[in-house]
Structures are given as structure tokens and as C-alpha cells.
């Protein structure tokens, strides 16, 4: 396998793996379960509430950053490729 073909193959594997991971992440089953659990009586103390809010806020920031990074990666790739 030539160097360029090897690079393309490696990128294909990584892109596919990331796509699969994001598709699984996007199902939201973990957070749906969390929505169920938080309704139990006595679920959270003020401290636990603070931790939960901080974690959820950070997760949302990271999800938005990941979306933006993916869009930027695609935009850059489109600038590199010669249109055929």
C-alpha cells in the first residue's frame, strides 16, 4: 500500500470510528435514564445539585464545541479538495 493510500485508509478508519461513536452518543439513552432518576424523592442535596449542574453545563459546552470542530474540519477539507 502506497503512503498516500495508507494515510487515506487510516483516516477512513478514524472517521468511521468517530462517526459511530457520535451516532451512539446521539441516542441520548444515558441522559433519558438520568431524567428518570432525578424524579426520585430525595435524589439530590444542594451540593449534588451543584455538581450535576456543573457537569451538565460542561457536557453541553463540549458537545457544542465538538459540533463546531466537526463543521470546521469539513469546511477545511472542502477548501483543500480540487472540485471535479
Legacy VTK file of the C-alpha trace (Angstrom):
# vtk DataFile Version 3.0
C-alpha trace
ASCII
DATASET POLYDATA
POINTS 84 float
0.000 0.000 0.000
1.454 3.343 -1.061
1.987 6.010 1.586
-0.946 8.141 0.469
-3.256 5.100 0.276
-2.144 4.083 3.772
-2.915 7.576 5.073
-6.348 7.578 3.428
-7.107 4.139 4.885
-6.076 5.304 8.370
-8.203 8.448 8.071
-11.178 6.371 6.869
-10.892 4.124 9.929
-10.686 7.075 12.312
-13.541 8.988 10.658
-15.752 5.891 10.694
-14.935 5.148 14.340
-15.715 8.730 15.360
-18.917 8.717 13.325
-20.039 5.513 15.044
-19.172 6.911 18.485
-21.086 10.126 17.811
-24.092 8.203 16.492
-24.168 6.149 19.685
-23.694 9.247 21.821
-26.521 10.984 19.996
-29.063 8.393 21.072
-29.241 10.076 24.467
-30.220 6.942 26.372
-27.949 7.765 29.307
-29.479 11.189 29.757
-33.006 9.783 29.357
-32.231 7.448 32.252
-30.898 10.393 34.255
-34.170 12.253 33.636
-36.000 9.290 35.147
-33.724 9.026 38.178
-33.787 12.704 39.178
-37.515 12.452 39.869
-36.998 10.006 42.748
-37.717 11.586 46.134
-34.589 12.795 47.912
-32.442 12.452 44.794
-30.267 15.455 45.331
-28.833 17.606 48.068
-27.831 21.213 47.322
-24.229 20.055 46.844
-25.241 17.254 44.482
-27.406 19.731 42.579
-24.377 21.995 42.152
-22.237 19.081 40.904
-24.966 17.948 38.499
-25.423 21.439 37.059
-21.666 21.895 36.600
-21.273 18.531 34.872
-24.290 19.050 32.601
-23.185 22.584 31.659
-19.702 21.326 30.809
-21.065 18.394 28.796
-23.201 20.810 26.755
-20.228 23.109 26.111
-18.150 20.124 24.982
-20.927 18.795 22.723
-21.297 22.212 21.086
-17.516 22.518 20.685
-17.349 19.067 19.107
-20.092 20.005 16.629
-18.260 23.231 15.727
-14.947 21.424 15.370
-16.547 18.883 13.023
-18.003 21.670 10.900
-14.637 23.442 10.790
-12.862 20.219 9.825
-15.299 19.654 6.966
-15.014 23.263 5.800
-11.223 22.995 5.759
-11.337 19.701 3.886
-13.600 21.247 1.250
-11.045 24.018 0.709
-8.244 21.522 0.127
-10.007 19.305 -2.372
-9.951 20.307 -6.023
-13.541 20.327 -7.242
-14.115 17.850 -10.029
LINES 1 85
84 0 1 2 3 4 5 6 7 8 9 10 11 12 13 14 15 16 17 18 19 20 21 22 23 24 25 26 27 28 29 30 31 32 33 34 35 36 37 38 39 40 41 42 43 44 45 46 47 48 49 50 51 52 53 54 55 56 57 58 59 60 61 62 63 64 65 66 67 68 69 70 71 72 73 74 75 76 77 78 79 80 81 82 83
